[in-house]
Amino acid sequence: MKVLMTGGTGFVGSILTRDLTRSNHRVTVLTRSIRPGTTLPPGAEFLEGNPVEPGPWQDRVPEHDAILNLAGASIFTRWTKRTKKVLRESRIRTTRNLVEALARNGQCAGIRFLSTSAVGYYGFSGDEERTEESPPGDDFLATLARDWEREALEAREVGARVTLLRFGVVLDGREGALARMIPLFRKYLGSPLGSGEQWFSWIHVRDLAAIYRFLLEKGDVEGPVNCTAPNPVRNRELTRALAEALGRPAFLPAVPGVVMRVVLGEFANVLLQGQRAIPGRLLDAGFHFEFNRIGEALKDVID
């Protein structure tokens, strides 16, 4: 299968590129600029173009059997008015430009459009389980995810088969949120956040890559899909499991929520509240998770 990927040089995208080429898929990575010395694995190539802006790169989009849309600025920052605009435009405009590129061709029946989203779609929902049928929340992140998905679903109008992958927190020992936590725990500075009772929906990076292969090869799963392990945990449980995996005690008191809000502003709510997301559609479709429990997942990524 010939796959076009936005965000292919990022954390998840670079892992997916390696994984898909190993499975004999051909991958085209859309990038703003090709830096000298940058290499891709055999079976992958660069396409230069800014996905936020229309351009000649759009002419190449219909050549592919599938589109993996992972582009989007990181949410792990203090949310100012300016950064919120960047978060929205990097997602909404990229997705809109991809759909417009498909619409130009007019013959896109059956093309697979796998667009990233997040379990933040559900808002902050306490202890209630959230499945793909649950309604969206109304905070900034939920509204962003809802609007992002709405843009992707426009691809249905030109015959594409659209799947919306709602990520939990992706666990990897080298990049992402977990990689930022590990150094603190190694220095005996790990602790729960706020109440510690908030839910943490997670996915091992290897399972996430397997989900993409599963969806591409199965081909009949459309609409929203929660990309989370079947067993979300509370923040306190995550803290204990990470400390155990690193061979460190977790004895510090929780970081007060008020302090986090002073330091991180509105973004702190993402860490202090959460979603208890369940991957109902993946389980129903027969997907097998290699990592079901947080302890074994953390030990694997740290090892």
C-alpha positions in Angstrom: 0.0 0.0 0.0 1.2 3.5 -0.8 0.8 5.8 2.2 1.1 9.6 2.5 1.9 10.8 6.0 1.8 14.3 7.5 3.7 14.7 10.7 5.9 11.9 9.6 9.1 13.4 11.1 7.5 13.8 14.6 7.5 11.4 17.5 4.7 9.1 16.5 5.2 9.7 12.7 8.8 8.6 12.6 8.0 5.4 14.5 5.1 4.7 12.1 7.3 5.3 9.1 9.8 2.6 10.3 7.0 0.2 11.2 5.1 0.5 8.0 8.1 0.2 5.7 9.1 -2.9 7.6 5.7 -4.3 6.7 6.4 -3.5 3.0 4.2 -0.4 2.7 5.6 2.5 0.8 5.5 5.8 2.7 5.7 9.4 1.5 6.5 11.8 4.3 5.2 15.3 3.7 7.7 17.8 5.3 8.0 21.6 5.2 11.7 21.3 4.3 14.1 18.5 3.7 17.1 19.1 5.9 20.5 18.0 4.6 21.6 14.7 6.0 18.1 13.6 7.0 17.4 10.1 6.0 14.4 7.8 5.9 14.3 4.0 6.0 14.2 2.0 2.7 10.7 2.2 1.2 10.1 5.8 2.3 10.6 9.2 0.6 10.1 12.8 1.3 7.7 15.2 -0.3 8.5 18.8 0.3 5.6 21.1 1.1 3.9 23.1 3.9 0.7 21.2 4.8 -0.7 24.3 6.5 -0.7 26.1 3.1 -2.0 25.0 -0.3 0.7 24.2 -2.8 2.0 21.9 -5.5 2.3 19.1 -2.9 -1.4 18.7 -3.1 -1.2 17.3 -6.6 0.6 14.2 -5.2 -2.0 13.4 -2.6 -4.4 11.3 -4.8 -1.5 9.1 -5.9 -1.7 7.3 -2.6 -3.9 4.5 -1.3 -4.0 5.9 2.2 -3.4 9.2 4.1 -2.2 9.2 7.7 -2.8 12.7 9.0 -0.6 13.2 12.2 0.3 16.9 11.8 -0.3 19.2 14.7 1.7 21.4 17.1 2.4 19.9 20.5 -0.2 20.7 23.2 2.5 20.3 25.9 3.1 24.1 26.4 1.5 27.0 28.2 -1.7 27.9 26.3 -1.6 31.6 25.4 -3.9 33.2 22.9 -1.1 32.8 20.3 -0.3 29.1 21.1 -4.0 28.2 20.9 -4.1 29.7 17.4 -1.1 27.7 16.4 -2.6 24.5 17.9 -5.8 25.0 15.9 -4.3 26.1 12.6 -1.7 23.3 12.5 -4.5 20.8 12.7 -7.5 22.4 11.0 -5.8 23.9 8.0 -3.6 20.8 7.3 -6.6 18.6 7.4 -8.6 21.0 5.2 -5.8 21.1 2.6 -5.6 17.3 2.5 -9.4 17.1 1.9 -9.2 19.8 -0.8 -6.4 17.9 -2.5 -8.6 14.8 -2.7 -11.6 16.8 -3.9 -9.5 18.1 -6.8 -9.0 14.6 -8.1 -12.6 13.6 -8.0 -11.8 9.8 -8.0 -11.0 9.0 -4.4 -13.5 6.1 -3.8 -12.0 3.7 -1.3 -8.9 5.8 -0.3 -8.2 5.4 3.4 -8.0 8.6 5.4 -6.7 8.0 9.0 -6.8 11.3 10.9 -5.4 11.8 14.4 -7.5 13.1 17.2 -7.3 12.6 21.0 -9.4 11.4 23.9 -9.4 15.0 25.0 -12.4 15.0 22.7 -14.5 13.8 25.6 -13.6 16.7 27.9 -13.0 16.1 31.6 -15.4 13.4 32.5 -14.5 12.2 36.0 -15.0 8.5 36.7 -17.4 7.8 33.8 -16.1 5.5 31.1 -15.9 7.1 27.6 -16.4 5.0 24.5 -16.5 6.1 20.9 -20.2 6.8 21.2 -19.8 9.3 24.1 -20.4 13.0 23.4 -17.7 15.7 23.2 -16.8 18.0 26.0 -16.8 21.8 25.9 -13.3 22.8 27.0 -10.6 24.1 24.6 -9.0 20.7 23.9 -12.4 19.0 23.4 -13.5 21.7 21.0 -10.3 21.5 19.1 -10.6 17.7 18.7 -14.2 18.0 17.6 -13.4 20.6 15.0 -10.4 18.7 13.8 -12.5 15.6 13.3 -15.2 17.6 11.5 -12.7 18.7 8.9 -11.5 15.1 8.4 -15.0 13.8 8.0 -15.4 16.1 5.0 -13.2 13.6 3.1 -16.3 11.3 3.0 -17.9 13.6 0.5 -15.2 12.7 -2.0 -15.4 9.0 -1.4 -12.7 8.5 1.2 -13.1 6.1 4.1 -12.4 8.1 7.2 -11.2 6.8 10.5 -10.6 9.1 13.5 -7.9 7.8 15.8 -8.4 9.3 19.3 -5.0 8.9 21.0 -4.4 8.4 24.7 -1.0 9.4 26.1 1.5 7.5 24.0 4.1 5.7 26.2 7.7 5.7 24.9 10.9 5.9 26.9 12.7 8.3 24.5 10.1 10.8 23.4 6.7 12.2 24.4 5.2 12.9 27.8 6.7 9.8 29.6 10.2 10.8 28.5 9.7 14.1 30.3 8.7 12.3 33.5 11.4 9.7 33.7 14.3 12.0 34.6 12.3 13.4 37.6 11.6 9.9 38.9 15.2 8.9 38.4 16.1 11.9 40.7 13.6 10.8 43.3 11.3 13.7 42.4 8.3 11.8 41.1 5.0 12.4 42.7 1.2 12.3 42.0 -0.4 15.4 40.5 -3.2 17.2 42.2 -5.6 14.7 43.8 -4.0 11.8 42.1 -7.5 10.4 41.4 -7.7 11.6 37.8 -7.8 9.0 35.1 -4.9 8.4 32.7 -5.7 6.8 29.3 -2.5 5.4 27.8 -1.2 3.4 24.9 2.1 1.7 24.4 3.8 3.0 21.3 4.2 -0.5 19.8 0.5 -1.1 20.2 -0.3 2.2 18.5 1.9 1.3 15.5 0.1 -2.1 15.4 -3.3 -0.3 15.5 -2.3 1.6 12.4 -1.3 -1.5 10.5 -4.5 -3.2 11.7 -6.7 -0.4 10.5 -4.9 -0.1 7.1 -5.0 -3.8 6.4 -8.5 -4.5 7.8 -10.0 -1.5 6.0 -13.6 -1.7 7.2 -13.3 0.3 10.5 -14.5 3.8 10.0 -15.4 6.7 12.3 -13.9 7.3 15.8 -11.6 4.7 17.4 -10.2 5.1 20.9 -6.4 4.3 20.7 -6.0 3.5 24.3 -5.1 0.4 26.3 -8.2 -1.4 27.8 -7.2 -0.6 31.3 -6.8 3.1 32.1 -5.3 4.0 35.5 -5.5 6.8 38.0 -2.6 9.2 38.3 -1.6 7.7 41.7 -1.4 4.2 40.1 0.7 5.6 37.2 3.1 7.2 39.7 3.5 3.9 41.7 4.0 1.9 38.5 6.6 4.3 37.1 8.5 4.4 40.3 8.6 0.6 40.5 9.7 0.3 36.9 12.6 2.6 37.6 13.5 1.1 41.0 12.8 4.3 42.8 10.5 5.1 45.8 7.5 7.4 45.3 7.3 9.1 48.7 6.9 12.8 47.8 3.5 14.4 48.4 1.3 15.3 45.5 2.0 18.5 43.6 -0.8 20.9 44.5 -3.2 21.7 41.6 -3.0 25.4 42.4 0.7 25.4 41.9 0.4 23.6 38.6 -2.1 26.1 37.4 0.1 29.0 38.3 3.0 27.5 36.4 1.2 25.9 33.4 -2.0 28.0 33.2 -5.0 26.4 31.4 -2.9 23.4 30.2 -2.6 22.2 33.8 -6.2 21.0 33.6 -5.1 18.4 31.1 -2.8 16.9 33.7 -5.1 17.5 36.7 -8.2 16.1 35.1 -8.6 13.3 32.6 -10.7 10.8 30.7 -11.4 7.1 31.3 -11.4 6.1 27.7 -12.1 2.5 26.6 -11.1 1.1 23.2 -14.5 -0.5 22.5 -14.3 -0.5 18.7 -10.8 -2.0 18.5 -11.8 -4.8 20.9 -15.0 -5.5 18.9 -13.0 -5.6 15.7 -10.6 -8.2 17.2 -7.5 -6.2 17.8 -5.1 -7.8 20.2 -3.2 -5.5 22.6 0.3 -6.6 23.5 0.3 -4.3 26.5 -2.9 -4.3 28.6 -1.4 -3.3 32.0 0.5 -0.1 32.9 3.2 -1.9 34.9 4.3 -4.2 32.0 4.1 -1.3 29.5 6.3 1.0 31.6 8.8 -1.7 32.2 9.1 -2.5 28.5 9.5 1.1 27.4 12.1 1.8 30.1 14.0 -1.4 29.3 
